[in-house]
Structure formats: structure tokens, C-alpha cells
């Protein structure tokens, strides 16, 4: 009886592990990818050839980052 319960628990654990998604949803993937980037790197990815737009984006990103970290501190 105890062996059946242990086997059933192991099978349920394996099924639950397989059922969980391995990658985040597309909505969360962007936020996860951007979480490790600096504002400069994010600006380069978003505007690879437009220097003025890159500069403006970097400036807005840094301003938003500072504002969000002042709230939490």
C-alpha cells in the first residue's frame, strides 16, 4: 500500500513538472529580457541605427529607473 502511494506521488510530481511551461509567456518574455539590460543596451537594441532616438530613449529610461528606485528606497 505504501509503495503504491509513493509511486503515485512520484508520477504526479513528474506530470506536474512536465505540465509547467518552460519559457515565460510572450508578454513576460520582454520584461525578463529587459530586466538584465542597462538603459544603454536597451536603447541600442530598440534603435540600432538612429543615434538621436537612442539618446532620447536612454535618457527617458534612466529618468524612469531613478524615479522607480527613489520610490522603493
FENWOCOR-V67569 format. One record per residue. N is the residue number from 1. RES is the residue in one letter. PHI is phi in degrees with one decimal (NA if undefined). PSI is psi as a letter, one per 40 degrees, with the letter a starting at -180 (999 if undefined). NEAR is the number of other ideal C-beta (glycine too) atoms within 8 Angstrom. Layout:
N | RES | PHI | PSI | NEAR
N | RES | PHI | PSI | NEAR
This chain:
1 | X | NA | d | 4
2 | X | -64.7 | d | 5
3 | X | -63.3 | d | 6
4 | X | -63.9 | d | 7
5 | X | -67.1 | d | 8
6 | X | -65.3 | d | 8
7 | X | -64.7 | d | 8
8 | X | -63.9 | d | 8
9 | X | -65.9 | d | 8
10 | X | -65.2 | d | 8
11 | X | -64.9 | d | 8
12 | X | -62.5 | d | 8
13 | X | -64.2 | d | 8
14 | X | -65.5 | d | 8
15 | X | -64.3 | d | 8
16 | X | -65.8 | d | 8
17 | X | -65.6 | d | 7
18 | X | -73.9 | d | 6
19 | X | -72.9 | d | 5
20 | X | -70.7 | i | 6
21 | X | -69.3 | i | 5
22 | X | -83.4 | d | 3
23 | X | -114.9 | i | 4
24 | X | -68.6 | i | 6
25 | X | -64.4 | i | 6
26 | X | -58.5 | d | 5
27 | X | -67.5 | d | 6
28 | X | -85.2 | d | 8
29 | X | -62.5 | d | 10
30 | X | -66.7 | d | 8
31 | X | -67.8 | d | 8
32 | X | -67.3 | d | 8
33 | X | -69.0 | d | 8
34 | X | -78.4 | e | 8
35 | X | -64.6 | d | 6
36 | X | -91.6 | e | 4
37 | X | -94.1 | i | 9
38 | X | -81.9 | i | 5
39 | X | -62.5 | d | 11
40 | X | -64.7 | d | 7
41 | X | -66.8 | d | 8
42 | X | -64.9 | d | 13
43 | X | -66.1 | d | 13
44 | X | -64.0 | d | 9
45 | X | -70.5 | d | 7
46 | X | -76.9 | d | 8
47 | X | -127.6 | g | 10
48 | X | -68.4 | d | 6
49 | X | -117.4 | e | 4
50 | X | -103.6 | h | 7
51 | X | -68.7 | d | 7
52 | X | -66.4 | d | 6
53 | X | -66.6 | d | 8
54 | X | -62.4 | d | 12
55 | X | -63.7 | d | 9
56 | X | -64.3 | d | 8
57 | X | -63.7 | d | 13
58 | X | -62.4 | d | 12
59 | X | -63.4 | d | 8
60 | X | -64.7 | d | 8
61 | X | -63.1 | d | 11
62 | X | -65.1 | d | 9
63 | X | -62.5 | d | 8
64 | X | -65.4 | d | 8
65 | X | -63.4 | d | 9
66 | X | -63.3 | d | 8
67 | X | -64.5 | d | 8
68 | X | -70.1 | d | 8
69 | X | -80.6 | d | 8
70 | X | -73.1 | d | 7
71 | X | -65.5 | d | 6
72 | X | -78.1 | d | 5
73 | X | -80.2 | 999 | 4
